[in-house]
Amino acid sequence: MSKSKVTGNSYDFSELFDFLSIPSISAQSVHKKDMDKAVKWLSSKFSKLGFKTKILPTRGHPVLFAQNLVAGKNKPTVLIYGHYDVQAPDPLKLWKTDPFKAVIKNGNIYARGAADDKGQFYTWIAALEKLYINDKKYPVNIKLLVEGEEEVGSENFISCLKKHKKILAGDICLVSDTHCLSENQPMIDYGLRGIAYEEIKVTTLKKDVHSGTYGGNVLNPLMVLTQIIGKLKDQNHNILIPKFYEKVRKLSLSERKELKKIPFGEAQIKKETGAKIVDGEKGFTVHERAGARPTLEINGIFGGYTGEGPKTVIPSDASAKISMRLVPNQTASEIHKKFLRFIKEITPKGVKIEVTLLSTSEPSLMKIDSKYFKSAEKAYKKVFGKIPLYELSGGSIGAVADIKKVLKIDSITMGYGLPDDGLHSPNEKLSIKMLEKGIKTNIEFLTNI
């Protein structure tokens, strides 16, 4: 496809379509060459925009770094973060189009990675391109940092940050990997939850056995597993792990007031999810439960026979995947230890229990009174006509916490997705209107800081 061009208020997104066509699925080793292809695509693009690029190897997929420091020491240095990896498109049968052949329908771009995160990161590429075409230089010093393991937990990202801390130094980090409330109401996530993702495996037998011959005399691992899981929360949705809430940060009155401004409640949850009722931890509002309170959820249970027709067996083992979203002041390592201790305490005799920590990320909290957040507000105001609302996000972006911990800088989540974009789901999309607004907002921010 032709080279992407920016002319006035009109954008040619054919180059973005090329980027979206690369199936850079980090979780699947068969796509290793595609991951490398995505890095080469970005490196070539950055070089054309006046950046010096460098591939930072990790034990997994590489991180791409690029910088342009022509603005000089008297100008701030902005670090722009993104990720080039995407989720697998499964189940393919639910896609209405090819996930790696982007199409435009009803004002949206449909493709895997359209919103998470290639399309959103592209708002920065297009913004930089327009600035470069106009002036052949940038108003501030800019560093770009694009990783390839965000969708698998950013396991090697923090070690990369530590190793290259000196060249990555900056004044503020910008992250476009979140969403606005609507096409007219921007939003900034000033807090992100962390996560401790666990897998439990219960084993009671050396092999599957006949449920008629042995049923009633041996422990059924599926029954044991569900009994263990049933002890993790009570009927009011309180997590029963001892000292789980010990370090949970309490919201200030001003924060509660700010959260109430967000026009998102039970009606929206029902509409977006299809839930018949909205229920959760007692004593807290929908907004507080969505981002300010920690959670524990079962992500999957598996074991035994699940094929067509009957098969009367007692399986030898059963497993479950459980994720706990964490809020500021909690740490993944502490919560994992408490979880592990409690699971062992409630496991009955005659049962082998294995607990594996699959992935973690730490929660993060930003100081929104800085000049950079004020500049973001002004940029949003000019393009969207409204200043952004501030939200405590229920999701996790491990890189944000890692950047704060290692580089000692906050991140502004300047997201341009919409709540119904279908991240990680079939038919993922990104609104062209939001894409264009994102480019304009980014230009305003970089020009005015």
Secondary structure, DSSP 4 states (H G I P E B T S, - for coil): -PPP-EETTEE--HHHHHHHTS--BTT-GGGHHHHHHHHHHHHHHHHHTT-EEEEE--SSS-EEEEEE-TT-TTS-EEEEEEE--B-----GGG-SS-TTS-EEETTEEESTTTTTTHHHHHHHHHHHHHHHHHHSS-SSEEEEEEES-GGGT-TTHHHHHHHTHHHH--SEEEE--SB-SSSS--EEEEEE-EEEEEEEEEE--SS-EEHHHHTTTS--HHHHHHHHHHTSB-TT--B-STTTTTTPPPPPHHHHHHHTTS---HHHHHHHH--S----STTS-HHHHHHTS-EEEEEEEEES--SSS---EE-SEEEEEEEEEE-TT--HHHHHHHHHHHHHHHPPTT-EEEEEEEEEE--EE--TTSHHHHHHHHHHHHHHSSPPEEEEESS--HHHHHHHHHH---EEE---B-TTS-TTSTT-EEEHHHHHHHHHHHHHHHHH-
